[in-house]
Amino acid sequence: MSEVKIFRITGRILKPKYRTEFSKEIRSITPEAAVEKVYSDFGSQHRVRRTHIRIDSIQEIAPEESTDMSIRQLGEEV
């Protein structure tokens, strides 16, 4: 059975009139699924197209390193 991991994804949003950096923590089985979740979240919440999102890094982190309390608590229950 696959183990769920926590990934920290950092990158930039490069829209014509809006530019910002982001760091998001996602629970996922693979890094590819975590990136897909980031694309999906930003597209639905902020109306950002995938072509405007640039992923700089994907890191697997321990639950203790997470800054999001809900992700940290879910990761420590295992």
C-alpha positions, 0 to 999 in steps of 0.5 A, spaced: 500 500 500 502 506 498 504 511 503 501 518 503 507 524 503 507 531 504 510 535 499 512 543 499 511 546 492 514 553 491 513 557 485 510 563 482 504 566 479 506 570 472 499 573 470 500 580 466 497 584 471 499 580 477 505 577 479 506 573 486 510 567 489 507 562 493 509 556 497 503 551 498 503 544 502 500 538 499 498 531 502 499 526 496 502 519 494 507 522 488 510 529 487 506 529 480 499 528 483 501 534 488 503 538 482 496 537 479 493 539 486 496 545 486 494 547 479 487 545 480 487 549 487 489 555 484 485 555 477 479 554 481 480 559 487 484 564 484 482 563 476 489 562 474 491 558 468 496 553 468 500 556 463 501 562 468 503 558 474 511 556 474 513 551 479 520 552 482 521 546 487 518 540 490 520 538 496 518 532 500 518 534 508 516 531 514 510 532 518 514 536 523 516 541 518 509 543 516 507 550 517 500 548 516 497 545 522 491 541 519 497 538 514 501 537 520 496 533 525 494 529 519 501 527 518 502 525 525 496 520 526 499 515 522 
